[in-house]
Amino acid sequence: MTGPNDTEPTATTACDELDIELAMLREVEAGGAPRFRTWTCAVPTVVLGRSGVASEDVDVEVCRRRSTAIIRRSSGGGAVWIGPGTLQWAFVLPHERLTQVRTIPETKRFCNRRLIGALLQALPPKRTPPRLNLEPCGDLVVGNRKVGGVALKRRRRASLVHGTILCDADLEQIAACLRHPKREPDYRGHRPHADFVANLGVPDRRLLERAVASRLLSECARLS
């Protein structure tokens, strides 16, 4: 498995980072080992899902006034806000080498469970560890507030699973830029963004990458 970020080109925009993820998907689909990486985005950006409609999912005028870019990713799901205070992550997994990723729900659970374990190692020590849980839809939650989401692009031999963690993000920006989604998980209960999302805290990014990569290596070794 390639180490996190040690042989990747330097990306300058969210579009560049998403292109790196697609290049990883092509590499793994061609026979490469599982991959995991994280990245950050300095520029406030709304990322639409593959079939998203900007006028329906986003307050385009607010984004314009706040110099927030609007781009599109290749995976499904709803629009997300990324920028200062968010951490983006991506798994790319070969189906043949990991029998736990045979279906889309299994793949989301596989990634999120490993992410949760690594996050609890990588977050700063606290008196009480956060009660970080996984919703059936794939959201990461603390209490009943969302701190992270997930999206997936599945090909015949490999899957790209990626998402965002709200670490120390401007939650007001999220509430202003994103419209209420057309579909929502039951646990949201029609709450507006301001009452639904929360920050998790800032993890040690390198420790997070090492913890996930080590676990993927050991799981692949058991299957070889």
C-alpha positions in Angstrom: 0.0 0.0 0.0 1.3 3.4 -0.9 1.9 5.6 2.2 -0.4 8.6 2.7 0.3 11.5 0.4 4.0 10.6 -0.1 4.0 10.1 -3.8 1.0 12.3 -4.8 1.2 15.6 -6.7 0.5 18.8 -4.9 -3.1 19.8 -5.4 -4.1 23.5 -5.4 -7.9 23.3 -5.6 -10.7 21.1 -4.5 -11.1 20.1 -8.2 -7.5 19.0 -8.3 -7.9 16.9 -5.1 -11.0 15.2 -6.5 -9.0 14.4 -9.7 -6.4 12.8 -7.5 -9.0 10.6 -6.0 -10.3 9.5 -9.4 -6.7 8.7 -10.5 -6.4 6.6 -7.3 -9.6 4.8 -8.3 -8.2 4.0 -11.8 -5.0 2.7 -10.2 -6.7 0.4 -7.7 -9.1 -0.8 -10.3 -6.1 -1.8 -12.4 -4.8 -4.0 -9.6 -3.4 -1.7 -7.1 -3.5 -2.0 -3.3 -6.2 -0.2 -1.2 -5.6 3.5 -0.6 -6.5 6.0 2.0 -5.7 9.7 2.1 -6.9 13.0 3.6 -6.8 16.5 2.3 -7.8 20.0 3.3 -9.3 22.9 1.3 -8.3 26.6 2.1 -11.0 28.0 -0.2 -14.7 27.8 0.9 -16.3 25.5 -1.7 -19.7 23.8 -2.1 -19.4 20.4 -3.8 -22.5 19.1 -5.6 -23.2 15.4 -5.9 -23.1 13.9 -9.3 -26.8 14.6 -10.0 -27.2 17.7 -7.9 -28.8 20.9 -9.2 -27.1 24.1 -8.0 -30.3 26.2 -7.9 -32.0 23.6 -5.8 -29.2 22.5 -3.5 -27.4 25.7 -2.9 -28.1 29.4 -2.3 -26.2 30.5 -5.3 -26.4 34.2 -4.5 -25.1 33.7 -1.0 -22.2 31.7 -2.4 -21.4 34.5 -4.9 -21.4 37.2 -2.2 -19.2 35.1 0.0 -16.8 34.1 -2.8 -17.7 30.4 -2.3 -16.9 28.2 -5.3 -19.5 25.7 -6.5 -18.1 22.5 -8.1 -19.3 19.0 -8.8 -17.9 15.5 -7.8 -18.3 12.2 -9.6 -20.0 10.4 -6.7 -23.7 10.6 -5.6 -25.3 12.2 -2.6 -26.1 15.7 -1.6 -24.2 19.0 -1.6 -21.6 19.6 1.1 -19.6 22.7 2.2 -15.9 22.3 2.6 -13.2 24.8 3.4 -11.2 26.0 6.4 -12.0 23.8 9.4 -13.0 20.7 7.4 -11.0 17.5 6.7 -11.7 15.5 3.6 -10.9 11.8 3.4 -11.0 9.1 0.8 -10.7 5.3 0.7 -10.2 3.4 -2.6 -10.9 -0.3 -2.2 -10.4 -3.3 -4.5 -13.5 -5.6 -4.4 -11.5 -8.8 -4.9 -9.0 -8.2 -2.1 -11.6 -7.1 0.5 -14.6 -9.3 0.7 -16.3 -6.9 3.2 -17.1 -4.5 0.4 -19.4 -6.6 -1.8 -22.3 -4.1 -1.6 -22.7 -0.4 -1.2 -24.0 -0.5 2.4 -21.2 -2.9 3.4 -18.7 -0.6 1.8 -19.9 2.4 3.7 -19.9 0.6 7.0 -16.4 -0.9 6.3 -14.9 2.6 5.8 -16.8 4.4 8.5 -16.0 1.9 11.2 -12.3 2.1 10.4 -12.5 5.9 10.3 -14.2 6.1 13.7 -11.5 3.9 15.3 -8.7 6.0 13.8 -10.4 9.3 14.7 -10.7 8.3 18.3 -6.9 7.8 18.3 -6.1 11.0 16.4 -8.3 13.5 18.3 -6.6 15.5 21.1 -7.0 13.8 24.6 -10.1 14.9 26.4 -11.5 14.0 29.8 -14.4 12.2 28.1 -14.0 10.8 24.5 -16.7 11.9 22.1 -19.6 9.6 21.6 -18.9 9.2 17.9 -21.5 7.0 16.3 -22.6 5.8 12.8 -26.0 6.3 11.4 -27.4 3.8 8.8 -27.2 6.4 6.1 -23.5 6.7 6.6 -23.4 9.9 8.6 -21.0 10.3 11.5 -22.8 11.8 14.5 -22.0 13.0 18.0 -25.2 12.9 20.0 -27.8 13.6 17.3 -25.7 16.1 15.3 -23.9 15.4 12.1 -20.1 15.8 12.1 -19.4 13.9 8.9 -20.9 12.5 5.8 -20.0 10.0 3.1 -20.4 9.5 -0.7 -19.5 6.6 -3.0 -18.5 6.0 -6.6 -18.6 2.3 -7.4 -16.9 0.6 -10.4 -16.8 -3.0 -11.3 -13.5 -3.8 -9.6 -13.1 -1.0 -7.1 -14.9 1.6 -5.1 -14.1 5.2 -4.1 -15.6 6.2 -0.8 -15.0 9.7 0.3 -16.4 12.2 2.8 -15.9 15.3 5.0 -15.4 15.7 8.7 -16.4 19.0 10.3 -13.5 19.7 12.6 -13.5 23.4 13.3 -15.7 24.7 10.5 -17.7 27.9 10.2 -21.2 26.3 10.8 -22.9 29.6 9.9 -21.4 29.4 6.5 -22.7 25.9 6.0 -26.2 27.0 7.0 -26.1 30.1 4.8 -24.8 28.4 1.6 -26.7 25.1 1.6 -30.4 24.8 1.1 -32.4 22.2 3.1 -31.9 18.9 1.2 -34.8 17.3 -0.7 -34.1 14.0 1.1 -32.9 13.6 4.6 -32.3 10.8 7.1 -34.9 10.1 9.7 -32.7 11.2 12.6 -32.5 14.7 11.1 -36.1 15.4 12.0 -36.4 18.3 9.5 -33.9 20.3 11.6 -32.2 23.2 9.7 -28.5 23.1 9.2 -27.9 25.4 12.2 -29.5 22.8 14.5 -28.2 19.7 12.7 -24.4 20.0 12.2 -21.6 20.3 14.7 -17.8 20.3 14.9 -16.0 17.2 16.1 -12.6 18.7 16.9 -9.3 18.8 15.0 -7.6 15.3 14.7 -3.9 14.7 14.1 -4.1 14.2 10.3 -0.9 12.2 10.0 -1.9 9.9 12.9 -5.3 9.4 11.3 -3.7 8.4 8.0 -1.3 6.0 9.6 -3.9 4.3 11.7 -6.3 3.7 8.8 -3.4 2.6 6.4 -2.1 0.1 9.0 -5.5 -1.5 9.5 -6.1 -1.8 5.7 -2.6 -3.5 5.4 -3.4 -6.0 8.1 -6.8 -6.8 6.7 -5.4 -7.4 3.2 -2.6 -9.5 4.6 -5.1 -11.8 6.3 -6.9 -12.4 2.9 -3.8 -13.0 0.9 
